[in-house]
Amino acid sequence: MNLAMLDVKFEQLNSCDDSFSPDPIGYFIVRATKKGLRLEHYTNDDYPAAVFTVGGNIAIDKQAETLRKYVLANYPRIEIGHYGYLCGELAKAECSLIWEHDYTQS
């Protein structure tokens, strides 16, 4: 397919807004444990609000997706940028379990 023949918008991005603002719903800490992925939710005042773990009947390669979908369904007001970051961290944590490497949230 020749994209030049279609009415496709091409745009080059030359800067990145890497500013940070707290999400009104709080933040999440991702952990990779011997039992699987663990997701901790905290308020912006650093108060623990909830802990989510994935049951042993969910395969390691499906744990990040399970937690990602849970967050989206139960925290619909999460800011999209924070949700994207969380998804990336869940994927990294899941890969660390699969490849048996240490995981540290960045």
N, C-alpha and C positions, 0 to 999 in steps of 0.2 A: 504494500500500500504506500503510495506517495503522499506523505503528509503535506507537502507543499501545494498539492492540488486541492486540499480540503481547507475549510475555513477554520483553521486551528490557531489559537493565540499562542505565540511564543514569547516568553518573557524571561530575562535573566535577572536573578536576584543578587544584589551586590552588597547587602548588609544584613545583619542579623540582630534582632532586638533580644538581647539576653538579660533584660531587666527582670527582676523578681518581685512579685507581690504575693502575699499570703492568700491561700484559698480560704474563703469563708467557712468551708466545711472542716478545715483542719488539714492534717497531713497523714501520710502513711509511711510506716517503716516495713521494709521487706526483709524477710529472713529465710535463709535456706538451711533447714535442719536435717538431721538424719532421717526424720520421719516424713519430710516433705516441706512444701512451702508454707510459710506463716506470714500473715499480713496483720500489722497492728495499726489501728486508727487512733490518732491523738487529736485533741482540740488544739487550737492555736495557743492556748495557755499551757501546753505540754501535759495536759491531763489525759490519761489513757481512757479511751471511750469504748473500744471493742478489739477483740482478737479473733481472727479468722484463720482456721487451718483447713487443710484439704484431707479428706478421709483416705484411708489406705486403699480403698477400692478404686481410686482415680489414678490412672497411670501417670508416671512422672512427666511424660511429654504432653499431658493435658492439664496439669495443675495451674500453670500460669493463665491459660485460657479460662479455666473455671473461676479463678479469683477475679480476673479482668471482667468477666460477664457479671459476676456478683456485685462488684463495685458499681458498674454502670447501672444495674437494675436497682440498687439500694441507695445510691448516692447520685441521683440524677442532676443535682446542682453542682457537681464537681466541675471545676474550670477545665476546659478542653486541653490547655497546655499542660496542666498538672496530670490530667488523665493520660495524655501521651507519654509523659515522663514515667508515670507509674507502670504503664504497659511495657516500656522498654526495660525497666528495672525487673519486672516480673519475668520477662523473657531471659534476661541475663542470669537471674537466680535459678530459673529452671535449667538453663544450659549448664550451670555450675553443678547441679545435681546429676545431670545426665553424664557429664564428663568427669565427675568426681573431683572438682576443683573447689577451692574456697571462694566464697562470695562476700563482697563488701559493697553495700549500697553507695553509689556515688552521687 
